[in-house]
Amino acid sequence: MELGSLRFAEPGMLWLLAGLVPLLLLWVWQCARRRAAVREYAGGRIVPAGNRLAAVGDLWFWLLVMVAMASTIVALAQPQAVASVTRSAGADIVILIDGSASMRVADIRPDRWRRAIQWVRTFAETLSWREDRVALGLFAHYAAPQLRLTKDPNALFFFLDHLGEAPPFRLEVDTTWDTNLEAGLYWSMRLLEKNAELYGPSPNAKAFVVLTDGQTWSGDVSRSVEEATSKGIAIYVVGIGTLGGGMIPEPEWAYGIVPPWAEGGPVRSALDRTSLQEIALAARGRYFEVDREDDRAIALRIIQEVRSRSPRGVQEQTVDVYWYFLLGAAGVLGLALAFTRERVELWWQAAGVIAVLALLVTFTD
């Protein structure tokens, strides 16, 4: 951060400095009279040893009081320094977790869903949370928003704690057996648009991180991918599962009645690596797979790539500096004590200290 020129929030207060001009002229006149009196006194007396008489003497006290008054007036004008701040790169990342029935398969430990939650925890721990913001959403046939963009890691961990055991979509519901990524991407883009509408555009780079096994796609995924890329949003896909796959747990049907859509026995689910790689490639992102790389390494690569898309630049902001002028006034009044010899000057000194303290309290409030 570099400090530049000064600005004043209350420039009208600076006119009070004009009131000090007559006092300064009076001080110069008194100083000139004193110097003349010293020369006359020195020339009119003959002593064995020369006397050293101060040319200004006690008048230093009044000069320092005027300097303290000037510094206090400048503080009342609320000076602000223009600071040039180099902005570091940040990222706005929307995490989408597949919550469909196939995510309950236990072909990886402990199962796909809980493994995905573990990965998101590691991702959150890897973020700096300074310029970065994260949102969280789930999807099966429908999108289920959980968390809007936030810089608060506690908010994200709160949802992860309550989603840690199983997805909120019930196996007994037909829509749970569908993976509609288009709905998840649609909600994510609307979320970014709404955030910009409420809080203004963000310079952070935008990205979606999708955790899924890619089983049983529905919806026009390519349409959502094209819309995201047209807005400069990259999509990173993290595959959850294995190519060998496993059986989706059977739901417990009420009264043992199996609905028509569930007839046909157990369903096997395997990782659809090919389609996930195609989505990541089309969306200008990357494809990763859990347990093929370390979780933290994957998270770090995604974060670094997204941040690298964020523009870096110098921004201007104002910083209040009136404290320096108030402290300067207090220091000058303290220095004036060295030149204080008369009772009236002590009273002026006490009045000045009280005034500075009152101003400090006012600015603090």
C-alpha positions in Angstrom: 0.0 0.0 0.0 1.4 3.4 -1.0 0.1 6.7 0.4 -0.4 9.6 -1.9 -2.0 13.1 -1.7 -4.4 14.3 1.1 -8.1 14.9 0.8 -10.4 16.5 3.4 -13.8 15.2 4.3 -14.7 18.6 5.9 -12.6 21.1 4.0 -14.7 24.0 5.4 -12.9 23.6 8.7 -9.7 24.7 7.1 -11.0 28.3 7.0 -10.4 28.4 10.8 -6.7 28.5 10.0 -7.2 32.1 8.8 -8.0 33.0 12.4 -4.4 32.1 13.4 -2.9 34.6 10.9 -3.5 37.7 13.2 -2.1 35.7 16.1 1.0 34.8 14.1 1.5 38.4 13.1 1.1 39.5 16.7 3.7 36.9 17.7 6.1 38.2 15.1 5.6 41.8 16.3 6.2 40.7 20.0 9.3 38.8 18.9 10.6 41.9 17.1 9.9 44.1 20.2 11.7 41.6 22.4 14.8 41.5 20.2 14.9 45.3 20.2 14.6 45.4 24.0 17.4 42.8 24.4 19.7 44.9 22.2 18.9 48.1 24.1 19.4 46.4 27.4 22.7 44.8 26.3 24.0 48.1 24.9 23.1 50.2 28.0 24.8 48.1 30.6 28.5 47.4 31.1 29.2 44.3 33.2 32.4 42.3 33.8 31.0 39.1 32.1 28.6 39.2 29.2 25.0 38.1 29.7 23.4 35.8 27.2 19.8 36.8 26.7 17.4 34.7 24.7 16.1 36.4 21.6 12.6 34.8 21.8 12.4 33.4 25.4 8.9 32.7 26.6 7.4 33.5 23.3 8.3 30.0 22.1 5.4 28.8 24.3 2.9 30.8 22.3 4.3 29.8 19.0 4.0 26.1 19.9 0.4 26.7 21.1 -0.4 28.1 17.7 1.2 25.1 16.0 -0.9 22.8 18.1 -4.0 24.8 17.3 -3.2 24.6 13.6 -2.7 20.8 13.8 -6.0 20.4 15.6 -7.9 22.4 13.0 -6.4 20.2 10.3 -7.6 17.2 12.2 -11.1 18.7 12.4 -11.1 18.9 8.6 -10.8 15.0 8.7 -7.8 14.5 6.4 -7.7 11.3 4.3 -4.7 10.0 2.5 -5.2 8.5 -0.9 -3.7 5.0 -0.7 -2.9 2.8 -3.7 -3.5 -0.8 -2.8 -2.3 -3.6 -5.0 -5.2 -6.0 -5.1 -4.4 -9.7 -4.9 -6.2 -12.2 -7.1 -9.4 -13.8 -5.7 -11.9 -16.4 -6.8 -15.7 -16.9 -6.6 -16.2 -20.7 -6.6 -19.6 -22.5 -6.6 -19.3 -26.1 -5.4 -21.9 -28.5 -6.8 -22.3 -31.9 -5.2 -24.2 -34.7 -6.9 -26.8 -36.0 -4.4 -28.5 -38.6 -6.6 -29.0 -42.2 -5.6 -25.8 -43.4 -7.3 -23.8 -41.3 -4.8 -24.7 -43.8 -2.0 -22.6 -46.6 -3.7 -19.8 -47.8 -1.5 -17.2 -48.6 -4.2 -14.9 -46.1 -2.5 -14.5 -45.7 1.3 -16.7 -44.9 3.1 -19.1 -44.2 0.2 -19.2 -41.8 -2.7 -21.3 -39.2 -0.9 -19.2 -39.1 2.3 -16.0 -39.2 0.2 -17.2 -36.1 -1.7 -17.9 -34.3 1.6 -14.4 -35.1 2.8 -13.0 -33.7 -0.4 -15.0 -30.4 0.0 -13.7 -30.1 3.6 -10.1 -30.4 2.3 -10.9 -27.8 -0.4 -12.2 -25.4 2.2 -9.2 -25.8 4.4 -6.9 -25.1 1.4 -8.6 -21.7 0.6 -7.1 -18.6 2.1 -10.6 -17.0 2.6 -9.2 -13.5 2.2 -10.3 -12.6 -1.3 -12.0 -15.9 -2.1 -15.7 -16.7 -1.7 -17.5 -20.0 -1.9 -21.1 -21.1 -2.5 -22.6 -24.6 -2.1 -25.4 -26.4 -3.9 -26.6 -30.0 -4.3 -28.4 -31.5 -7.3 -30.2 -34.6 -8.4 -33.2 -34.1 -10.7 -33.6 -30.7 -9.1 -31.0 -28.3 -7.7 -31.0 -27.7 -3.9 -29.2 -24.5 -3.0 -27.4 -24.6 0.4 -25.2 -21.5 0.7 -24.7 -18.3 -1.2 -21.3 -16.8 -1.9 -19.5 -16.1 1.4 -16.1 -15.4 2.9 -17.0 -17.1 6.1 -15.6 -20.6 6.3 -17.7 -21.4 9.4 -20.9 -21.1 7.3 -19.6 -23.7 4.8 -18.5 -26.1 7.5 -21.9 -25.7 9.2 -23.6 -27.2 6.1 -20.9 -29.8 5.7 -21.5 -31.0 9.2 -25.2 -31.4 8.6 -24.7 -33.1 5.2 -21.9 -35.4 6.3 -23.8 -38.7 6.6 -26.1 -38.9 3.6 -27.6 -36.6 0.9 -30.9 -35.0 1.7 -32.6 -36.6 -1.3 -34.5 -39.7 -0.2 -34.1 -43.0 -2.1 -37.9 -43.5 -2.0 -38.4 -40.5 -4.3 -38.3 -40.9 -8.0 -36.4 -37.6 -8.6 -33.5 -38.9 -6.5 -32.6 -41.4 -9.2 -31.7 -38.7 -11.7 -28.5 -36.6 -12.2 -29.6 -33.3 -13.8 -26.4 -31.3 -14.0 -28.0 -28.7 -16.1 -30.2 -27.7 -13.2 -27.2 -27.4 -10.9 -25.3 -25.2 -13.4 -28.4 -23.1 -14.1 -28.8 -22.4 -10.4 -25.1 -21.6 -10.1 -25.2 -19.0 -12.9 -28.4 -17.4 -11.4 -26.6 -17.2 -8.0 -23.7 -15.3 -9.5 -26.1 -12.9 -11.3 -28.1 -12.3 -8.2 -25.0 -11.7 -6.1 -23.8 -9.1 -8.7 -27.2 -7.4 -8.6 -27.2 -7.1 -4.8 -23.6 -6.3 -4.1 -22.2 -5.1 -7.5 -19.9 -6.8 -9.9 -16.9 -8.7 -8.4 -13.5 -8.7 -10.0 -12.9 -12.3 -8.8 -12.6 -15.0 -11.4 -15.6 -17.3 -11.5 -15.6 -21.1 -11.5 -17.8 -24.1 -10.8 -16.5 -27.3 -9.1 -18.7 -30.3 -9.7 -18.4 -33.5 -7.7 -20.3 -36.3 -9.3 -20.0 -39.9 -10.6 -21.7 -38.9 -13.9 -24.3 -41.7 -13.7 -27.7 -41.3 -15.6 -27.4 -37.8 -17.1 -30.5 -35.8 -17.9 -31.1 -32.2 -19.1 -29.2 -30.3 -21.8 -25.8 -30.2 -20.1 -24.1 -28.7 -23.3 -26.4 -25.7 -23.2 -25.5 -24.8 -19.6 -21.8 -25.4 -20.4 -22.0 -23.0 -23.4 -23.7 -20.4 -21.3 -21.0 -20.7 -18.5 -18.1 -20.5 -20.9 -19.6 -17.5 -22.7 -19.5 -15.7 -19.3 -15.9 -16.7 -18.6 -16.8 -19.3 -16.0 -14.7 -22.5 -16.0 -16.1 -25.8 -14.8 -13.8 -28.2 -12.9 -15.1 -31.7 -12.6 -14.1 -34.1 -9.8 -15.0 -37.7 -10.4 -16.3 -39.7 -7.4 -16.3 -43.5 -7.7 -14.6 -46.3 -9.7 -14.9 -47.8 -13.1 -15.9 -51.1 -11.5 -18.7 -49.4 -9.6 -21.1 -51.0 -7.2 -24.8 -51.6 -6.4 -27.0 -48.7 -5.4 -28.7 -49.5 -2.0 -32.3 -50.5 -2.3 -34.8 -48.1 -0.5 -37.1 -49.4 2.2 -40.5 -49.2 0.6 -43.5 -48.5 2.8 -45.6 -51.7 3.3 -43.3 -53.5 0.9 -45.0 -51.9 -2.1 -42.6 -51.2 -4.9 -43.7 -48.4 -7.3 -43.7 -49.1 -11.0 -40.7 -46.8 -11.7 -38.5 -48.8 -9.3 -39.3 -52.3 -10.7 -36.4 -54.3 -12.2 -34.2 -55.0 -9.1 -31.0 -53.5 -7.9 -29.2 -51.0 -10.1 -25.4 -51.0 -10.7 -23.6 -47.7 -10.9 -20.0 -47.0 -12.3 -18.0 -43.9 -12.7 -18.7 -42.3 -16.1 -15.2 -41.0 -16.6 -15.5 -40.3 -20.4 -18.5 -38.0 -20.2 -17.0 -36.1 -17.2 -13.8 -35.5 -19.1 -15.8 -34.2 -22.1 -17.7 -31.7 -19.9 -14.5 -30.4 -18.3 -12.8 -30.0 -21.7 -15.8 -28.2 -23.2 -16.0 -25.9 -20.2 -12.3 -24.9 -20.3 -11.7 -26.5 -17.0 -10.0 -29.8 -15.9 -11.1 -33.2 -14.8 -9.8 -34.8 -11.6 -10.6 -38.0 -9.8 -10.5 -38.7 -6.1 -8.0 -41.2 -4.9 -5.9 -40.9 -8.0 -4.3 -37.7 -6.6 -4.1 -36.3 -3.1 -7.2 -34.3 -2.2 -5.2 -31.2 -1.2 -3.1 -31.3 -4.4 -6.3 -31.3 -6.5 -7.8 -28.5 -4.4 -4.6 -26.4 -4.7 -4.4 -26.8 -8.5 -8.0 -25.7 -8.9 -7.6 -22.7 -6.6 -4.4 -21.6 -8.3 -5.9 -21.9 -11.8 -9.0 -20.0 -10.9 -7.0 -17.3 -9.2 -4.7 -17.0 -12.2 -7.8 -15.9 -14.2 -8.5 -13.1 -11.8 -7.2 -9.6 -12.8 -4.6 -8.0 -10.7 -4.4 -4.3 -10.4 -3.9 -1.2 -8.3 -7.0 0.3 -6.6 -7.3 3.6 -4.7 -8.9 3.9 -1.3 -8.9 6.5 1.4 -7.3 6.1 4.8 -8.2 8.5 7.7 -5.0 10.2 9.0 -6.5 12.8 11.5 -5.1 10.8 14.3 -1.6 11.8 13.3 -2.5 15.5 13.5 -4.2 15.1 16.9 -1.2 13.2 18.3 1.1 15.9 16.8 -0.9 18.6 18.6 -0.6 16.7 21.9 3.2 16.3 21.3 3.7 20.0 20.6 1.7 21.0 23.7 3.9 18.7 25.7 7.0 20.3 24.2 5.6 23.7 25.2 6.0 22.7 28.8 9.7 23.3 28.5 9.1 27.0 27.9 6.3 27.4 30.6 7.3 29.7 33.5 4.2 31.7 34.3 0.9 30.7 35.8 -1.2 32.0 32.8 0.8 29.8 30.5 0.1 26.7 32.7 -3.6 27.5 32.4 -3.3 27.7 28.6 -1.4 24.4 28.7 -4.2 22.7 30.7 -6.9 24.1 28.4 -5.1 22.8 25.4 -4.7 19.3 26.8 -8.4 19.2 27.7 -9.4 20.4 24.2 -7.3 17.7 22.5 -8.7 15.0 24.8 -12.2 16.2 24.0 -11.5 16.0 20.3 -10.1 12.5 20.7 -13.3 11.3 22.5 -15.4 13.0 19.8 -13.6 11.3 16.9 -13.7 8.0 18.7 -17.5 8.1 19.1 
